[in-house]
Amino acid sequence: MQLKTLHTVALLAATLTTGLMAGLFAAFGYAVMPGLAGSSDRTFVEAMQKINASILNGWFMFCFLGGIAFTALALALSLRSGADRAALPWIIAGLVLYLAMFVITSGVNVPLNDQLAKAGDPARIADLAAARRDFEARWVTWNTVRAVANIAAFAVLAWALILHGRATASPAASAEPEAGASVTTSASAPAAASVSATAVAAPNTSGPGAVSYGPGTVAYGPGADSDGRGTGS
């Protein structure tokens, strides 16, 4: 696989995985958590425990970790090629924003999930309201922060992908006029040579029946020899 192709694939994968994670966290912010906000304490705790347990699957981990891996790979390939300078700062910005989301998730949301899981079976929790109170407000706030960071990462990576596409497409477009110019030049050269040869070979007529090919030389004129003198009798 060529370096340019690998770079495109890595940047595309980074954009897709980042976008999927942004959509997940945004959905929690505008749908899941507002929906659970009006539920009872037991329903809230039980639902969040089950969501936090079921979300730890292969698809989630692929997108969650893949966003970092693919973006870092795209950045490394961009630095190595040196031909994609327009997209480079946007890839860096995307990686920084995604890492911010990663740190928030690992440092705030995941510990809160673990804390809620350790509370045990909702049917046996003595104070469900306290368990919910220690979890909900902080988790929702930081989910909003990480969702904004993740959406911003997706936006700048999408723009980087557009700039990368423009950069990789422009050399092919500019090569077409050059090829056309080369064909025109090569085609006109024989024509010019032919015109020049015709001009050189064209005879000059200096008089009736006399053809001149150079100063002092007349060939095959009536009554004249090859050097222009009359033959006489």
Secondary structure, DSSP 8 states (H G I E B T S, - for coil): --HHHHHHHHHHHHHHHHHHHHHHHHHIIIIIHHHHHTS-HHHHHHHHHHHHHHT-SHHHHHHHHHHHHHHHHHHHHHHHH---TTTHHHHHHHHHHHHHHHHHIIIIIHHHHHHHHHT--GGG-S-HHHHHHTTHHHHHHHHHHHHHHHHHHHHHHHHHHHHHHHHHHHHHHHHHHHHHHHHHHHHHHHHHHHHHHHHHH--EEEETTEEEEETTEEES-TTB-TTS-B---
